[in-house]
Every structure is written in C-alpha cells, then in structure tokens.
C-alpha cells in the first residue's frame, strides 16, 4: 500500500523489455469500476473474487512485471499460484514513510486500517519472496535494487 509498486514496476518492466501489469487496474477492467467503487458498492469479498480471477487471467499470459495489490498474497491461493510462475519481490518501507504517503492518498479503500494491515501483512511478505528495502530510493534506484536482488 503506497510503497511504489506500480511506479517501480513500470521502470523495471521497461529495463527488462517486458510488459507491465497493474493487478488493481486489471480488477477495475473486469468490474467496470474503480477499486474504491468496488469496495464501496460490492464489498471487499467481491473485490477479492475479482482479484483472484485477474490473477488467473494473468497466469495465462506471457511473462510480465506485475504490481500486485497489498492484500493479493493474503487471499485464497494467490501466493502459491503466483509464486509458481513468478519470483515475488516485496518492496519494503518503514511505517512512518508509508503513513506520510497515505495521508496524501486518502481515497484508498482500506486507508483507515492501513497500520493494522501493514502489521498483519509483514510476516507473510517476509516469507513470500525477496524483500527489498526501498527507503530513500527514487523509482530508478529502487528498480536497480530489485534487479540486484533478483540476480
């Protein structure tokens, strides 16, 4: 949540010559509505169903750099399905930096629960794949750090 997955992912995709996919954008396309609207009108459970469908669709496509939503790996079998196909890289920032970013982006559906979610998600993120600390890094330096971690 606000760690820079989409921004860094775009830079990384360009460097690797791969397409970039933002999973939340795919969910919006499936639903014909924004993530915020899906949460408001249909609830988180429906959002997670659409997200799982988008993961399945993604796995049938050619390789890409994918930015996942903050909760994607925590629901259903998304982690196992994605890990079987892709290396998973978790971008990490201290809570204080995330909190400052969230204050500028209050439209996020789960913003009010952000600290609780950050605390709950960290253990799974640590086990999900490679963790790259992006504290103080611009998107290009963060992409460098991801590439170094992958090699």
MODELLER restraints for C-alpha pairs under 7 A, 6 or more apart:
rsr = mdl.restraints
at = mdl.atoms
rsr.add(forms.Gaussian(group=physical.xy_distance, feature=features.Distance(at['CA:1:A'], at['CA:70:A']), mean=5.24, stdev=0.5))
rsr.add(forms.Gaussian(group=physical.xy_distance, feature=features.Distance(at['CA:2:A'], at['CA:98:A']), mean=6.32, stdev=0.5))
rsr.add(forms.Gaussian(group=physical.xy_distance, feature=features.Distance(at['CA:2:A'], at['CA:101:A']), mean=6.35, stdev=0.5))
rsr.add(forms.Gaussian(group=physical.xy_distance, feature=features.Distance(at['CA:2:A'], at['CA:102:A']), mean=6.66, stdev=0.5))
rsr.add(forms.Gaussian(group=physical.xy_distance, feature=features.Distance(at['CA:3:A'], at['CA:91:A']), mean=6.55, stdev=0.5))
rsr.add(forms.Gaussian(group=physical.xy_distance, feature=features.Distance(at['CA:3:A'], at['CA:92:A']), mean=6.85, stdev=0.5))
rsr.add(forms.Gaussian(group=physical.xy_distance, feature=features.Distance(at['CA:3:A'], at['CA:93:A']), mean=6.50, stdev=0.5))
rsr.add(forms.Gaussian(group=physical.xy_distance, feature=features.Distance(at['CA:3:A'], at['CA:98:A']), mean=6.57, stdev=0.5))
rsr.add(forms.Gaussian(group=physical.xy_distance, feature=features.Distance(at['CA:5:A'], at['CA:67:A']), mean=5.45, stdev=0.5))
rsr.add(forms.Gaussian(group=physical.xy_distance, feature=features.Distance(at['CA:5:A'], at['CA:91:A']), mean=6.97, stdev=0.5))
rsr.add(forms.Gaussian(group=physical.xy_distance, feature=features.Distance(at['CA:6:A'], at['CA:22:A']), mean=6.46, stdev=0.5))
rsr.add(forms.Gaussian(group=physical.xy_distance, feature=features.Distance(at['CA:6:A'], at['CA:67:A']), mean=5.44, stdev=0.5))
rsr.add(forms.Gaussian(group=physical.xy_distance, feature=features.Distance(at['CA:7:A'], at['CA:139:A']), mean=6.43, stdev=0.5))
rsr.add(forms.Gaussian(group=physical.xy_distance, feature=features.Distance(at['CA:8:A'], at['CA:139:A']), mean=4.97, stdev=0.5))
rsr.add(forms.Gaussian(group=physical.xy_distance, feature=features.Distance(at['CA:8:A'], at['CA:142:A']), mean=6.51, stdev=0.5))
rsr.add(forms.Gaussian(group=physical.xy_distance, feature=features.Distance(at['CA:8:A'], at['CA:143:A']), mean=5.74, stdev=0.5))
rsr.add(forms.Gaussian(group=physical.xy_distance, feature=features.Distance(at['CA:9:A'], at['CA:20:A']), mean=6.79, stdev=0.5))
rsr.add(forms.Gaussian(group=physical.xy_distance, feature=features.Distance(at['CA:9:A'], at['CA:65:A']), mean=6.24, stdev=0.5))
rsr.add(forms.Gaussian(group=physical.xy_distance, feature=features.Distance(at['CA:9:A'], at['CA:66:A']), mean=6.74, stdev=0.5))
rsr.add(forms.Gaussian(group=physical.xy_distance, feature=features.Distance(at['CA:9:A'], at['CA:67:A']), mean=6.13, stdev=0.5))
rsr.add(forms.Gaussian(group=physical.xy_distance, feature=features.Distance(at['CA:10:A'], at['CA:20:A']), mean=5.85, stdev=0.5))
rsr.add(forms.Gaussian(group=physical.xy_distance, feature=features.Distance(at['CA:11:A'], at['CA:139:A']), mean=7.00, stdev=0.5))
rsr.add(forms.Gaussian(group=physical.xy_distance, feature=features.Distance(at['CA:11:A'], at['CA:140:A']), mean=6.53, stdev=0.5))
rsr.add(forms.Gaussian(group=physical.xy_distance, feature=features.Distance(at['CA:11:A'], at['CA:143:A']), mean=6.46, stdev=0.5))
rsr.add(forms.Gaussian(group=physical.xy_distance, feature=features.Distance(at['CA:12:A'], at['CA:143:A']), mean=5.42, stdev=0.5))
rsr.add(forms.Gaussian(group=physical.xy_distance, feature=features.Distance(at['CA:13:A'], at['CA:19:A']), mean=5.93, stdev=0.5))
rsr.add(forms.Gaussian(group=physical.xy_distance, feature=features.Distance(at['CA:13:A'], at['CA:20:A']), mean=5.56, stdev=0.5))
rsr.add(forms.Gaussian(group=physical.xy_distance, feature=features.Distance(at['CA:13:A'], at['CA:65:A']), mean=5.47, stdev=0.5))
rsr.add(forms.Gaussian(group=physical.xy_distance, feature=features.Distance(at['CA:18:A'], at['CA:64:A']), mean=5.30, stdev=0.5))
rsr.add(forms.Gaussian(group=physical.xy_distance, feature=features.Distance(at['CA:18:A'], at['CA:65:A']), mean=6.53, stdev=0.5))
rsr.add(forms.Gaussian(group=physical.xy_distance, feature=features.Distance(at['CA:19:A'], at['CA:64:A']), mean=4.95, stdev=0.5))
rsr.add(forms.Gaussian(group=physical.xy_distance, feature=features.Distance(at['CA:19:A'], at['CA:65:A']), mean=6.32, stdev=0.5))
rsr.add(forms.Gaussian(group=physical.xy_distance, feature=features.Distance(at['CA:20:A'], at['CA:64:A']), mean=5.68, stdev=0.5))
rsr.add(forms.Gaussian(group=physical.xy_distance, feature=features.Distance(at['CA:20:A'], at['CA:65:A']), mean=4.93, stdev=0.5))
rsr.add(forms.Gaussian(group=physical.xy_distance, feature=features.Distance(at['CA:20:A'], at['CA:66:A']), mean=5.92, stdev=0.5))
rsr.add(forms.Gaussian(group=physical.xy_distance, feature=features.Distance(at['CA:21:A'], at['CA:64:A']), mean=6.71, stdev=0.5))
rsr.add(forms.Gaussian(group=physical.xy_distance, feature=features.Distance(at['CA:21:A'], at['CA:65:A']), mean=6.22, stdev=0.5))
rsr.add(forms.Gaussian(group=physical.xy_distance, feature=features.Distance(at['CA:21:A'], at['CA:66:A']), mean=4.72, stdev=0.5))
rsr.add(forms.Gaussian(group=physical.xy_distance, feature=features.Distance(at['CA:21:A'], at['CA:67:A']), mean=6.28, stdev=0.5))
rsr.add(forms.Gaussian(group=physical.xy_distance, feature=features.Distance(at['CA:22:A'], at['CA:66:A']), mean=5.83, stdev=0.5))
rsr.add(forms.Gaussian(group=physical.xy_distance, feature=features.Distance(at['CA:22:A'], at['CA:67:A']), mean=4.84, stdev=0.5))
rsr.add(forms.Gaussian(group=physical.xy_distance, feature=features.Distance(at['CA:22:A'], at['CA:68:A']), mean=6.53, stdev=0.5))
rsr.add(forms.Gaussian(group=physical.xy_distance, feature=features.Distance(at['CA:23:A'], at['CA:54:A']), mean=6.95, stdev=0.5))
rsr.add(forms.Gaussian(group=physical.xy_distance, feature=features.Distance(at['CA:23:A'], at['CA:66:A']), mean=6.83, stdev=0.5))
rsr.add(forms.Gaussian(group=physical.xy_distance, feature=features.Distance(at['CA:23:A'], at['CA:67:A']), mean=6.00, stdev=0.5))
rsr.add(forms.Gaussian(group=physical.xy_distance, feature=features.Distance(at['CA:23:A'], at['CA:68:A']), mean=5.29, stdev=0.5))
rsr.add(forms.Gaussian(group=physical.xy_distance, feature=features.Distance(at['CA:23:A'], at['CA:69:A']), mean=6.54, stdev=0.5))
rsr.add(forms.Gaussian(group=physical.xy_distance, feature=features.Distance(at['CA:24:A'], at['CA:35:A']), mean=6.93, stdev=0.5))
rsr.add(forms.Gaussian(group=physical.xy_distance, feature=features.Distance(at['CA:24:A'], at['CA:69:A']), mean=6.17, stdev=0.5))
rsr.add(forms.Gaussian(group=physical.xy_distance, feature=features.Distance(at['CA:26:A'], at['CA:54:A']), mean=6.21, stdev=0.5))
rsr.add(forms.Gaussian(group=physical.xy_distance, feature=features.Distance(at['CA:27:A'], at['CA:50:A']), mean=5.89, stdev=0.5))
rsr.add(forms.Gaussian(group=physical.xy_distance, feature=features.Distance(at['CA:27:A'], at['CA:51:A']), mean=5.71, stdev=0.5))
rsr.add(forms.Gaussian(group=physical.xy_distance, feature=features.Distance(at['CA:27:A'], at['CA:54:A']), mean=6.09, stdev=0.5))
rsr.add(forms.Gaussian(group=physical.xy_distance, feature=features.Distance(at['CA:28:A'], at['CA:34:A']), mean=5.19, stdev=0.5))
rsr.add(forms.Gaussian(group=physical.xy_distance, feature=features.Distance(at['CA:28:A'], at['CA:35:A']), mean=6.06, stdev=0.5))
rsr.add(forms.Gaussian(group=physical.xy_distance, feature=features.Distance(at['CA:36:A'], at['CA:108:A']), mean=6.53, stdev=0.5))
rsr.add(forms.Gaussian(group=physical.xy_distance, feature=features.Distance(at['CA:36:A'], at['CA:109:A']), mean=5.31, stdev=0.5))
rsr.add(forms.Gaussian(group=physical.xy_distance, feature=features.Distance(at['CA:38:A'], at['CA:47:A']), mean=6.21, stdev=0.5))
rsr.add(forms.Gaussian(group=physical.xy_distance, feature=features.Distance(at['CA:39:A'], at['CA:47:A']), mean=6.50, stdev=0.5))
rsr.add(forms.Gaussian(group=physical.xy_distance, feature=features.Distance(at['CA:39:A'], at['CA:109:A']), mean=6.53, stdev=0.5))
rsr.add(forms.Gaussian(group=physical.xy_distance, feature=features.Distance(at['CA:52:A'], at['CA:78:A']), mean=6.65, stdev=0.5))
rsr.add(forms.Gaussian(group=physical.xy_distance, feature=features.Distance(at['CA:72:A'], at['CA:78:A']), mean=6.59, stdev=0.5))
rsr.add(forms.Gaussian(group=physical.xy_distance, feature=features.Distance(at['CA:73:A'], at['CA:79:A']), mean=4.68, stdev=0.5))
rsr.add(forms.Gaussian(group=physical.xy_distance, feature=features.Distance(at['CA:87:A'], at['CA:129:A']), mean=6.82, stdev=0.5))
rsr.add(forms.Gaussian(group=physical.xy_distance, feature=features.Distance(at['CA:88:A'], at['CA:128:A']), mean=6.59, stdev=0.5))
rsr.add(forms.Gaussian(group=physical.xy_distance, feature=features.Distance(at['CA:88:A'], at['CA:129:A']), mean=4.85, stdev=0.5))
rsr.add(forms.Gaussian(group=physical.xy_distance, feature=features.Distance(at['CA:88:A'], at['CA:130:A']), mean=6.31, stdev=0.5))
rsr.add(forms.Gaussian(group=physical.xy_distance, feature=features.Distance(at['CA:89:A'], at['CA:129:A']), mean=5.57, stdev=0.5))
rsr.add(forms.Gaussian(group=physical.xy_distance, feature=features.Distance(at['CA:89:A'], at['CA:130:A']), mean=4.72, stdev=0.5))
rsr.add(forms.Gaussian(group=physical.xy_distance, feature=features.Distance(at['CA:89:A'], at['CA:131:A']), mean=5.76, stdev=0.5))
rsr.add(forms.Gaussian(group=physical.xy_distance, feature=features.Distance(at['CA:90:A'], at['CA:125:A']), mean=6.42, stdev=0.5))
rsr.add(forms.Gaussian(group=physical.xy_distance, feature=features.Distance(at['CA:90:A'], at['CA:129:A']), mean=6.77, stdev=0.5))
rsr.add(forms.Gaussian(group=physical.xy_distance, feature=features.Distance(at['CA:90:A'], at['CA:130:A']), mean=6.03, stdev=0.5))
rsr.add(forms.Gaussian(group=physical.xy_distance, feature=features.Distance(at['CA:90:A'], at['CA:131:A']), mean=4.66, stdev=0.5))
rsr.add(forms.Gaussian(group=physical.xy_distance, feature=features.Distance(at['CA:90:A'], at['CA:132:A']), mean=6.11, stdev=0.5))
rsr.add(forms.Gaussian(group=physical.xy_distance, feature=features.Distance(at['CA:91:A'], at['CA:131:A']), mean=5.98, stdev=0.5))
rsr.add(forms.Gaussian(group=physical.xy_distance, feature=features.Distance(at['CA:91:A'], at['CA:132:A']), mean=5.04, stdev=0.5))
rsr.add(forms.Gaussian(group=physical.xy_distance, feature=features.Distance(at['CA:91:A'], at['CA:133:A']), mean=6.01, stdev=0.5))
rsr.add(forms.Gaussian(group=physical.xy_distance, feature=features.Distance(at['CA:91:A'], at['CA:134:A']), mean=6.30, stdev=0.5))
rsr.add(forms.Gaussian(group=physical.xy_distance, feature=features.Distance(at['CA:92:A'], at['CA:131:A']), mean=6.58, stdev=0.5))
rsr.add(forms.Gaussian(group=physical.xy_distance, feature=features.Distance(at['CA:92:A'], at['CA:132:A']), mean=5.83, stdev=0.5))
rsr.add(forms.Gaussian(group=physical.xy_distance, feature=features.Distance(at['CA:92:A'], at['CA:133:A']), mean=4.66, stdev=0.5))
rsr.add(forms.Gaussian(group=physical.xy_distance, feature=features.Distance(at['CA:92:A'], at['CA:134:A']), mean=5.90, stdev=0.5))
rsr.add(forms.Gaussian(group=physical.xy_distance, feature=features.Distance(at['CA:93:A'], at['CA:133:A']), mean=6.11, stdev=0.5))
rsr.add(forms.Gaussian(group=physical.xy_distance, feature=features.Distance(at['CA:93:A'], at['CA:134:A']), mean=6.05, stdev=0.5))
rsr.add(forms.Gaussian(group=physical.xy_distance, feature=features.Distance(at['CA:93:A'], at['CA:135:A']), mean=5.51, stdev=0.5))
rsr.add(forms.Gaussian(group=physical.xy_distance, feature=features.Distance(at['CA:102:A'], at['CA:111:A']), mean=6.92, stdev=0.5))
rsr.add(forms.Gaussian(group=physical.xy_distance, feature=features.Distance(at['CA:132:A'], at['CA:145:A']), mean=6.84, stdev=0.5))
rsr.add(forms.Gaussian(group=physical.xy_distance, feature=features.Distance(at['CA:132:A'], at['CA:146:A']), mean=6.43, stdev=0.5))
rsr.add(forms.Gaussian(group=physical.xy_distance, feature=features.Distance(at['CA:134:A'], at['CA:142:A']), mean=5.65, stdev=0.5))
